[in-house]
């Protein structure tokens, strides 16, 4: 018996290159290495203490339960969204250009 010969191998047809491009989006504000938030003078004038004014910033929360009038300064600090509770050491709080962070512990 004779076996049928395999069909000849045909090379695939050459196709042109396809280039896909997409529009670039502007960089997100959250991608910045740092940001500056200014608290309006009206908010500062309504607040008796700086911690009350800091509560108005959406990305900032204070990680203590008592007011700054009665709390020990070492318990006063900031929590920043997306940075975790250690945000106090990565945050500089200025009032009229003067830093309010403690130079030793970083608390505000």
The first five atom37 places (N, CA, C, CB, O) and aatype in JSON, in Angstrom:
{
  "aatype": [20, 20, 20, 20, 20, 20, 20, 20, 20, 20, 20, 20, 20, 20, 20, 20, 20, 20, 20, 20, 20, 20, 20, 20, 20, 20, 20, 20, 20, 20, 20, 20, 20, 20, 20, 20, 20, 20, 20, 20, 20, 20, 20, 20, 20, 20, 20, 20, 20, 20, 20, 20, 20, 20, 20, 20, 20, 20, 20, 20, 20, 20, 20, 20, 20, 20, 20, 20, 20, 20, 20, 20, 20, 20, 20, 20, 20, 20, 20, 20, 20, 20, 20, 20, 20, 20, 20, 20, 20, 20, 20, 20, 20, 20, 20, 20, 20, 20, 20, 20, 20, 20, 20, 20, 20, 20, 20, 20],
  "atom_mask": [
    [1, 1, 1, 1, 1],
    [1, 1, 1, 1, 1],
    [1, 1, 1, 1, 1],
    [1, 1, 1, 1, 1],
    [1, 1, 1, 1, 1],
    [1, 1, 1, 1, 1],
    [1, 1, 1, 1, 1],
    [1, 1, 1, 1, 1],
    [1, 1, 1, 1, 1],
    [1, 1, 1, 1, 1],
    [1, 1, 1, 1, 1],
    [1, 1, 1, 1, 1],
    [1, 1, 1, 1, 1],
    [1, 1, 1, 1, 1],
    [1, 1, 1, 1, 1],
    [1, 1, 1, 1, 1],
    [1, 1, 1, 1, 1],
    [1, 1, 1, 1, 1],
    [1, 1, 1, 1, 1],
    [1, 1, 1, 1, 1],
    [1, 1, 1, 1, 1],
    [1, 1, 1, 1, 1],
    [1, 1, 1, 1, 1],
    [1, 1, 1, 1, 1],
    [1, 1, 1, 1, 1],
    [1, 1, 1, 1, 1],
    [1, 1, 1, 1, 1],
    [1, 1, 1, 1, 1],
    [1, 1, 1, 1, 1],
    [1, 1, 1, 1, 1],
    [1, 1, 1, 1, 1],
    [1, 1, 1, 1, 1],
    [1, 1, 1, 1, 1],
    [1, 1, 1, 1, 1],
    [1, 1, 1, 1, 1],
    [1, 1, 1, 1, 1],
    [1, 1, 1, 1, 1],
    [1, 1, 1, 1, 1],
    [1, 1, 1, 1, 1],
    [1, 1, 1, 1, 1],
    [1, 1, 1, 1, 1],
    [1, 1, 1, 1, 1],
    [1, 1, 1, 1, 1],
    [1, 1, 1, 1, 1],
    [1, 1, 1, 1, 1],
    [1, 1, 1, 1, 1],
    [1, 1, 1, 1, 1],
    [1, 1, 1, 1, 1],
    [1, 1, 1, 1, 1],
    [1, 1, 1, 1, 1],
    [1, 1, 1, 1, 1],
    [1, 1, 1, 1, 1],
    [1, 1, 1, 1, 1],
    [1, 1, 1, 1, 1],
    [1, 1, 1, 1, 1],
    [1, 1, 1, 1, 1],
    [1, 1, 1, 1, 1],
    [1, 1, 1, 1, 1],
    [1, 1, 1, 1, 1],
    [1, 1, 1, 1, 1],
    [1, 1, 1, 1, 1],
    [1, 1, 1, 1, 1],
    [1, 1, 1, 1, 1],
    [1, 1, 1, 1, 1],
    [1, 1, 1, 1, 1],
    [1, 1, 1, 1, 1],
    [1, 1, 1, 1, 1],
    [1, 1, 1, 1, 1],
    [1, 1, 1, 1, 1],
    [1, 1, 1, 1, 1],
    [1, 1, 1, 1, 1],
    [1, 1, 1, 1, 1],
    [1, 1, 1, 1, 1],
    [1, 1, 1, 1, 1],
    [1, 1, 1, 1, 1],
    [1, 1, 1, 1, 1],
    [1, 1, 1, 1, 1],
    [1, 1, 1, 1, 1],
    [1, 1, 1, 1, 1],
    [1, 1, 1, 1, 1],
    [1, 1, 1, 1, 1],
    [1, 1, 1, 1, 1],
    [1, 1, 1, 1, 1],
    [1, 1, 1, 1, 1],
    [1, 1, 1, 1, 1],
    [1, 1, 1, 1, 1],
    [1, 1, 1, 1, 1],
    [1, 1, 1, 1, 1],
    [1, 1, 1, 1, 1],
    [1, 1, 1, 1, 1],
    [1, 1, 1, 1, 1],
    [1, 1, 1, 1, 1],
    [1, 1, 1, 1, 1],
    [1, 1, 1, 1, 1],
    [1, 1, 1, 1, 1],
    [1, 1, 1, 1, 1],
    [1, 1, 1, 1, 1],
    [1, 1, 1, 1, 1],
    [1, 1, 1, 1, 1],
    [1, 1, 1, 1, 1],
    [1, 1, 1, 1, 1],
    [1, 1, 1, 1, 1],
    [1, 1, 1, 1, 1],
    [1, 1, 1, 1, 1],
    [1, 1, 1, 1, 1],
    [1, 1, 1, 1, 1],
    [1, 1, 1, 1, 1],
    [1, 1, 1, 1, 1]
  ],
  "atom_positions": [
    [[0.82, -1.16, 0.0], [0.0, 0.0, 0.0], [0.88, 1.24, 0.0], [-0.94, -0.01, 1.18], [1.91, 1.3, 0.67]],
    [[0.45, 2.18, -0.74], [1.15, 3.44, -0.84], [0.48, 4.46, 0.09], [1.16, 3.95, -2.3], [-0.75, 4.58, 0.14]],
    [[1.3, 5.16, 0.79], [0.75, 6.21, 1.66], [0.67, 7.5, 0.88], [1.62, 6.4, 2.94], [1.49, 7.81, 0.02]],
    [[-0.37, 8.24, 1.22], [-0.53, 9.53, 0.56], [0.56, 10.46, 1.09], [-1.96, 10.13, 0.8], [0.87, 10.43, 2.28]],
    [[1.1, 11.26, 0.26], [2.13, 12.24, 0.64], [1.47, 13.36, 1.43], [2.87, 12.8, -0.62], [0.36, 13.77, 1.09]],
    [[2.12, 13.88, 2.48], [1.53, 14.99, 3.25], [1.38, 16.22, 2.36], [2.4, 15.33, 4.49], [2.15, 16.41, 1.41]],
    [[0.41, 17.05, 2.67], [0.22, 18.24, 1.84], [1.42, 19.17, 2.0], [-1.09, 18.97, 2.22], [2.05, 19.19, 3.05]],
    [[1.74, 19.93, 1.0], [2.89, 20.84, 1.09], [2.63, 21.94, 2.12], [3.2, 21.47, -0.31], [1.49, 22.37, 2.29]],
    [[3.67, 22.38, 2.8], [3.55, 23.44, 3.8], [3.51, 24.77, 3.08], [4.73, 23.39, 4.83], [4.36, 25.09, 2.25]],
    [[2.48, 25.54, 3.43], [2.3, 26.83, 2.8], [2.65, 27.9, 3.83], [0.83, 27.01, 2.26], [2.13, 27.88, 4.95]],
    [[3.51, 28.83, 3.46], [3.9, 29.91, 4.37], [2.72, 30.85, 4.57], [5.13, 30.69, 3.82], [1.99, 31.15, 3.62]],
    [[2.51, 31.34, 5.82], [1.39, 32.27, 6.06], [1.63, 33.58, 5.31], [1.22, 32.53, 7.57], [2.76, 33.99, 5.06]],
    [[0.53, 34.21, 4.99], [0.62, 35.48, 4.27], [1.2, 36.54, 5.2], [-0.77, 35.92, 3.74], [0.89, 36.56, 6.39]],
    [[2.03, 37.41, 4.69], [2.62, 38.49, 5.47], [1.56, 39.57, 5.73], [3.86, 39.09, 4.74], [0.88, 40.01, 4.81]],
    [[1.45, 39.97, 6.97], [0.47, 41.0, 7.35], [1.21, 42.27, 7.72], [-0.43, 40.52, 8.53], [2.34, 42.22, 8.21]],
    [[0.59, 43.41, 7.49], [1.26, 44.66, 7.87], [1.26, 44.81, 9.39], [0.56, 45.89, 7.21], [0.41, 44.26, 10.08]],
    [[2.23, 45.57, 9.91], [2.3, 45.84, 11.34], [1.1, 46.68, 11.76], [3.62, 46.56, 11.7], [0.61, 47.52, 11.0]],
    [[0.63, 46.42, 12.98], [-0.48, 47.19, 13.54], [0.07, 47.97, 14.72], [-1.67, 46.25, 13.96], [0.7, 47.4, 15.62]],
    [[-0.16, 49.27, 14.73], [0.29, 50.14, 15.81], [-0.95, 50.63, 16.56], [1.15, 51.34, 15.27], [-1.86, 51.2, 15.96]],
    [[-0.97, 50.41, 17.88], [-2.08, 50.83, 18.71], [-1.59, 51.97, 19.6], [-2.65, 49.64, 19.57], [-0.58, 51.83, 20.29]],
    [[-2.29, 53.08, 19.57], [-1.94, 54.21, 20.44], [-3.17, 54.59, 21.25], [-1.42, 55.42, 19.61], [-4.31, 54.37, 20.83]],
    [[-2.92, 55.17, 22.41], [-4.01, 55.63, 23.27], [-3.7, 57.04, 23.74], [-4.21, 54.67, 24.49], [-2.54, 57.44, 23.86]],
    [[-4.73, 57.78, 24.0], [-4.55, 59.13, 24.51], [-4.01, 59.06, 25.93], [-5.88, 59.92, 24.46], [-4.42, 58.21, 26.71]],
    [[-3.11, 59.94, 26.25], [-2.55, 59.98, 27.6], [-3.42, 60.86, 28.49], [-1.09, 60.49, 27.59], [-3.85, 61.95, 28.09]],
    [[-3.66, 60.37, 29.69], [-4.43, 61.13, 30.66], [-3.49, 62.06, 31.42], [-5.19, 60.2, 31.62], [-2.31, 61.75, 31.59]],
    [[-4.0, 63.17, 31.88], [-3.15, 64.03, 32.72], [-2.81, 63.32, 34.02], [-3.85, 65.39, 33.0], [-3.58, 62.47, 34.47]],
    [[-1.69, 63.64, 34.64], [-1.33, 62.98, 35.89], [-2.36, 63.28, 36.97], [0.07, 63.41, 36.36], [-2.87, 64.39, 37.07]],
    [[-2.64, 62.29, 37.76], [-3.61, 62.45, 38.85], [-2.99, 63.27, 39.98], [-4.07, 61.07, 39.38], [-1.79, 63.21, 40.21]],
    [[-3.82, 64.02, 40.66], [-3.33, 64.84, 41.77], [-2.76, 63.97, 42.89], [-4.46, 65.72, 42.33], [-1.85, 64.39, 43.61]],
    [[-3.28, 62.76, 43.03], [-2.8, 61.87, 44.09], [-1.41, 61.33, 43.8], [-3.76, 60.71, 44.27], [-0.77, 60.8, 44.7]],
    [[-0.92, 61.45, 42.56], [0.4, 60.95, 42.21], [1.52, 61.92, 42.59], [0.46, 60.67, 40.73], [2.69, 61.57, 42.48]],
    [[1.18, 63.1, 43.02], [2.21, 64.08, 43.38], [2.97, 63.61, 44.62], [1.58, 65.47, 43.64], [2.42, 62.93, 45.48]],
    [[4.23, 63.98, 44.68], [5.04, 63.59, 45.83], [4.65, 64.37, 47.08], [6.52, 63.81, 45.53], [4.88, 63.9, 48.2]],
    [[4.06, 65.52, 46.91], [3.6, 66.3, 48.04], [2.46, 67.19, 47.58], [4.76, 67.15, 48.64], [2.23, 67.36, 46.38]],
    [[1.76, 67.74, 48.52], [0.71, 68.69, 48.2], [0.65, 69.73, 49.29], [-0.66, 67.98, 48.02], [1.1, 69.51, 50.41]],
    [[0.08, 70.86, 48.95], [-0.07, 71.96, 49.89], [-1.55, 72.27, 50.0], [0.75, 73.22, 49.44], [-2.24, 72.44, 48.99]],
    [[-2.04, 72.35, 51.22], [-3.44, 72.72, 51.47], [-3.42, 73.99, 52.3], [-4.23, 71.56, 52.19], [-2.82, 74.03, 53.37]],
    [[-4.08, 75.0, 51.8], [-4.2, 76.26, 52.55], [-5.59, 76.34, 53.15], [-3.92, 77.5, 51.63], [-6.59, 76.11, 52.48]],
    [[-5.63, 76.66, 54.41], [-6.91, 76.8, 55.09], [-7.31, 78.27, 55.0], [-6.83, 76.31, 56.59], [-6.53, 79.16, 55.32]],
    [[-8.52, 78.49, 54.58], [-9.04, 79.83, 54.36], [-9.05, 80.64, 55.66], [-10.44, 79.76, 53.77], [-9.24, 80.08, 56.74]],
    [[-8.85, 81.94, 55.54], [-8.86, 82.82, 56.71], [-10.18, 82.76, 57.45], [-8.58, 84.25, 56.28], [-10.2, 82.87, 58.68]],
    [[-11.28, 82.58, 56.73], [-12.59, 82.49, 57.39], [-12.67, 81.27, 58.3], [-13.72, 82.44, 56.35], [-13.23, 81.34, 59.39]],
    [[-12.1, 80.14, 57.86], [-12.09, 78.93, 58.69], [-11.21, 79.15, 59.91], [-11.59, 77.71, 57.88], [-11.56, 78.74, 61.02]],
    [[-10.05, 79.79, 59.72], [-9.16, 80.05, 60.85], [-9.79, 80.99, 61.87], [-7.84, 80.63, 60.36], [-9.61, 80.82, 63.07]],
    [[-10.52, 81.99, 61.39], [-11.13, 82.94, 62.32], [-12.3, 82.32, 63.09], [-11.6, 84.18, 61.57], [-12.59, 82.75, 64.21]],
    [[-12.96, 81.32, 62.51], [-14.05, 80.62, 63.21], [-13.53, 79.61, 64.22], [-14.95, 79.92, 62.22], [-14.27, 79.21, 65.13]],
    [[-12.28, 79.2, 64.09], [-11.72, 78.16, 64.95], [-10.95, 78.78, 66.11], [-10.8, 77.23, 64.14], [-10.15, 79.69, 65.91]],
    [[-11.2, 78.28, 67.31], [-10.48, 78.78, 68.48], [-9.06, 78.23, 68.54], [-11.24, 78.41, 69.76], [-8.16, 78.88, 69.07]],
    [[-8.85, 77.02, 67.99], [-7.54, 76.36, 68.02], [-7.23, 75.82, 66.62], [-7.5, 75.22, 69.08], [-8.13, 75.61, 65.81]],
    [[-5.96, 75.59, 66.37], [-5.53, 75.13, 65.05], [-6.06, 73.73, 64.76], [-4.0, 75.14, 64.93], [-6.33, 73.41, 63.6]],
    [[-6.23, 72.89, 65.78], [-6.74, 71.54, 65.53], [-8.17, 71.58, 65.02], [-6.66, 70.7, 66.81], [-8.57, 70.72, 64.23]],
    [[-8.95, 72.55, 65.45], [-10.31, 72.7, 64.92], [-10.27, 73.08, 63.45], [-11.09, 73.75, 65.72], [-11.09, 72.61, 62.67]],
    [[-9.34, 73.93, 63.06], [-9.21, 74.33, 61.66], [-8.73, 73.17, 60.8], [-8.25, 75.52, 61.53], [-9.16, 73.02, 59.66]],
    [[-7.84, 72.34, 61.34], [-7.33, 71.2, 60.57], [-8.41, 70.17, 60.29], [-6.17, 70.54, 61.31], [-8.33, 69.44, 59.3]],
    [[-9.43, 70.11, 61.13], [-10.53, 69.17, 60.9], [-11.29, 69.48, 59.61], [-11.49, 69.19, 62.08], [-11.97, 68.61, 59.07]],
    [[-11.18, 70.71, 59.11], [-11.9, 71.09, 57.9], [-11.25, 70.56, 56.63], [-12.01, 72.59, 57.81], [-11.87, 70.59, 55.56]],
    [[-10.02, 70.07, 56.71], [-9.32, 69.53, 55.54], [-9.76, 68.09, 55.33], [-7.76, 69.62, 55.71], [-9.62, 67.28, 56.25]],
    [[-10.29, 67.74, 54.15], [-10.84, 66.39, 53.94], [-9.84, 65.26, 54.14], [-11.4, 66.29, 52.57], [-10.24, 64.19, 54.61]],
    [[-8.59, 65.43, 53.81], [-7.62, 64.33, 53.88], [-6.96, 64.21, 55.25], [-6.57, 64.51, 52.83], [-6.12, 63.33, 55.45]],
    [[-7.32, 65.08, 56.19], [-6.66, 65.12, 57.49], [-7.63, 64.7, 58.59], [-6.1, 66.53, 57.78], [-8.79, 65.12, 58.6]],
    [[-7.14, 63.88, 59.5], [-7.9, 63.6, 60.71], [-6.92, 63.63, 61.88], [-8.65, 62.23, 60.63], [-5.72, 63.37, 61.71]],
    [[-7.43, 63.94, 63.04], [-6.6, 64.02, 64.23], [-6.74, 62.72, 65.0], [-7.01, 65.24, 65.12], [-7.85, 62.25, 65.21]],
    [[-5.62, 62.14, 65.43], [-5.72, 60.84, 66.09], [-5.66, 60.97, 67.61], [-4.61, 59.93, 65.61], [-4.83, 60.36, 68.28]],
    [[-6.56, 61.76, 68.12], [-6.77, 61.81, 69.56], [-8.24, 62.09, 69.81], [-5.86, 62.88, 70.23], [-8.94, 62.61, 68.94]],
    [[-8.69, 61.76, 70.99], [-10.12, 61.91, 71.28], [-10.41, 63.15, 72.12], [-10.62, 60.68, 71.99], [-11.56, 63.59, 72.19]],
    [[-9.4, 63.71, 72.75], [-9.64, 64.88, 73.59], [-9.17, 66.14, 72.88], [-8.93, 64.73, 74.93], [-8.36, 66.09, 71.96]],
    [[-9.69, 67.26, 73.33], [-9.34, 68.53, 72.74], [-7.9, 68.9, 73.07], [-10.29, 69.62, 73.22], [-7.33, 68.37, 74.03]],
    [[-7.33, 69.79, 72.31], [-5.95, 70.2, 72.56], [-5.81, 71.03, 73.83], [-5.43, 70.98, 71.38], [-4.7, 71.25, 74.3]],
    [[-6.92, 71.49, 74.38], [-6.86, 72.23, 75.65], [-6.5, 71.31, 76.81], [-8.19, 72.91, 75.92], [-5.89, 71.75, 77.78]],
    [[-6.88, 70.02, 76.72], [-6.66, 69.11, 77.83], [-5.7, 67.97, 77.52], [-7.96, 68.55, 78.27], [-5.25, 67.29, 78.43]],
    [[-5.39, 67.74, 76.25], [-4.58, 66.59, 75.87], [-3.09, 66.85, 76.08], [-4.84, 66.21, 74.42], [-2.63, 67.99, 75.96]],
    [[-2.36, 65.8, 76.38], [-0.92, 65.87, 76.44], [-0.39, 66.12, 75.03], [-0.31, 64.57, 77.05], [-0.88, 65.49, 74.09]],
    [[0.58, 67.02, 74.84], [1.06, 67.31, 73.49], [1.6, 66.1, 72.74], [2.12, 68.34, 73.57], [1.56, 66.08, 71.51]],
    [[2.1, 65.1, 73.46], [2.65, 63.93, 72.78], [1.58, 63.09, 72.12], [3.43, 63.09, 73.74], [1.88, 62.24, 71.28]],
    [[0.32, 63.3, 72.49], [-0.76, 62.53, 71.88], [-1.42, 63.28, 70.73], [-1.81, 62.19, 72.92], [-2.35, 62.78, 70.11]],
    [[-0.93, 64.45, 70.45], [-1.53, 65.26, 69.4], [-0.79, 65.05, 68.1], [-1.54, 66.75, 69.79], [0.43, 65.24, 68.04]],
    [[-1.5, 64.65, 67.08], [-0.88, 64.46, 65.78], [-1.92, 64.34, 64.71], [-0.01, 63.23, 65.79], [-3.12, 64.46, 64.96]],
    [[-1.46, 64.11, 63.51], [-2.32, 64.04, 62.34], [-2.29, 62.67, 61.72], [-1.92, 65.08, 61.32], [-1.26, 61.99, 61.74]],
    [[-3.4, 62.26, 61.17], [-3.45, 61.09, 60.29], [-3.8, 61.61, 58.91], [-4.49, 60.0, 60.8], [-4.77, 62.36, 58.75]],
    [[-3.03, 61.24, 57.94], [-3.27, 61.67, 56.57], [-3.8, 60.5, 55.77], [-2.0, 62.24, 55.93], [-3.3, 59.38, 55.89]],
    [[-4.8, 60.76, 54.96], [-5.36, 59.7, 54.12], [-4.26, 59.16, 53.22], [-6.56, 60.22, 53.28], [-3.49, 59.92, 52.63]],
    [[-4.18, 57.86, 53.11], [-3.24, 57.12, 52.27], [-1.82, 57.12, 52.81], [-3.24, 57.69, 50.89], [-0.92, 56.61, 52.13]],
    [[-1.58, 57.66, 54.0], [-0.23, 57.6, 54.57], [-0.22, 56.8, 55.86], [0.3, 59.01, 54.82], [0.86, 56.39, 56.3]],
    [[-1.34, 56.57, 56.47], [-1.46, 55.82, 57.72], [-1.25, 56.73, 58.91], [-0.45, 54.66, 57.76], [-0.98, 57.92, 58.72]],
    [[-1.36, 56.23, 60.13], [-1.28, 57.08, 61.31], [0.07, 57.76, 61.52], [-1.6, 56.29, 62.5], [0.17, 58.66, 62.34]],
    [[1.09, 57.35, 60.8], [2.4, 57.98, 60.99], [2.52, 59.26, 60.17], [3.51, 57.01, 60.62], [3.64, 59.74, 59.96]],
    [[1.43, 59.8, 59.71], [1.47, 61.0, 58.88], [1.98, 62.23, 59.6], [0.12, 61.27, 58.35], [2.42, 63.18, 58.95]],
    [[1.94, 62.23, 60.94], [2.4, 63.41, 61.68], [3.87, 63.68, 61.42], [2.15, 63.24, 63.18], [4.28, 64.84, 61.35]],
    [[4.66, 62.64, 61.27], [6.07, 62.83, 60.99], [6.35, 63.24, 59.57], [6.82, 61.58, 61.3], [7.48, 63.62, 59.24]],
    [[5.36, 63.17, 58.71], [5.54, 63.53, 57.31], [4.74, 64.78, 56.94], [5.12, 62.37, 56.42], [4.56, 65.08, 55.76]],
    [[4.28, 65.48, 57.95], [3.43, 66.63, 57.73], [4.05, 67.85, 58.38], [2.02, 66.38, 58.28], [4.49, 67.8, 59.52]],
    [[4.08, 68.93, 57.64], [4.54, 70.2, 58.2], [3.33, 71.11, 58.28], [5.69, 70.84, 57.35], [2.71, 71.42, 57.27]],
    [[3.0, 71.56, 59.48], [1.89, 72.48, 59.69], [2.49, 73.84, 59.99], [0.94, 71.99, 60.86], [3.26, 74.01, 60.94]],
    [[2.13, 74.81, 59.17], [2.63, 76.18, 59.32], [1.48, 77.12, 59.65], [3.37, 76.65, 58.05], [0.38, 76.96, 59.13]],
    [[1.74, 78.08, 60.51], [0.79, 79.16, 60.77], [1.55, 80.46, 60.55], [0.18, 79.08, 62.23], [2.49, 80.77, 61.28]],
    [[1.15, 81.2, 59.54], [1.85, 82.43, 59.13], [3.33, 82.17, 58.88], [1.69, 83.52, 60.2], [4.17, 83.01, 59.21]],
    [[3.64, 81.04, 58.31], [5.01, 80.7, 57.95], [5.82, 80.07, 59.06], [5.7, 81.9, 57.48], [6.95, 79.64, 58.81]],
    [[5.3, 80.01, 60.27], [6.02, 79.42, 61.4], [5.55, 77.99, 61.61], [5.81, 80.26, 62.69], [4.35, 77.74, 61.67]],
    [[6.49, 77.02, 61.73], [6.08, 75.63, 61.92], [5.44, 75.42, 63.29], [7.29, 74.69, 61.75], [5.89, 75.96, 64.3]],
    [[4.37, 74.61, 63.29], [3.68, 74.26, 64.54], [4.05, 72.86, 65.0], [2.17, 74.37, 64.35], [3.64, 72.45, 66.09]],
    [[4.82, 72.12, 64.2], [5.23, 70.77, 64.59], [6.32, 70.87, 65.67], [5.75, 69.97, 63.34], [7.19, 71.74, 65.61]],
    [[6.24, 69.97, 66.64], [7.26, 69.91, 67.67], [8.55, 69.37, 67.04], [6.8, 69.02, 68.88], [8.5, 68.35, 66.35]],
    [[9.7, 70.02, 67.25], [10.93, 69.54, 66.61], [11.42, 68.2, 67.15], [12.01, 70.56, 66.79], [12.17, 67.51, 66.46]],
    [[11.01, 67.83, 68.36], [11.47, 66.58, 68.94], [10.63, 65.4, 68.49], [11.47, 66.66, 70.45], [11.15, 64.42, 67.97]],
    [[9.32, 65.5, 68.68], [8.46, 64.36, 68.4], [7.63, 64.47, 67.14], [7.55, 64.15, 69.53], [7.06, 63.48, 66.69]],
    [[7.57, 65.66, 66.55], [6.8, 65.83, 65.32], [5.33, 66.06, 65.54], [6.98, 64.64, 64.48], [4.6, 66.33, 64.58]],
    [[4.85, 65.96, 66.79], [3.41, 66.16, 67.02], [3.06, 67.61, 66.78], [3.01, 65.73, 68.46], [3.92, 68.49, 66.79]],
    [[1.78, 67.83, 66.57], [1.3, 69.18, 66.24], [0.58, 69.74, 67.45], [0.38, 69.16, 65.0], [0.08, 70.86, 67.4]]
  ]
}
